[in-house]
Amino acid sequence: MGPFTMTVLIVLIVAIAKVLSARYKALGRQERAALPAAGERDELRALRERVAVLERVVTDTHQGSALDREIERLRDERTRP
């Protein structure tokens, strides 16, 4: 094997390695982007809890005063930090 052939092979191997490295890095970024961040998970959990409470309030057969108390309790929770 001559020096020219070895040089071409080395350059080819390095180029292939760089392409594969960039590909794997891009795949890793895509996977991380697909996962929700911690803040987004907390917000999603809070929204699901609120929807569950609203569904319960709407579908319950409480008297009007019980419904008013529940709505006031929810407003108080919402205004607290």
Secondary structure, 3 states (H helix, E strand, C coil): CCHHHHHHHHHHHHHHHHHHHHHHHHHHHHHHHHCCCHHHHHHHHHHHHHHHHHHHHHHCCCCHHHHHHHHHHHHHHHHCC
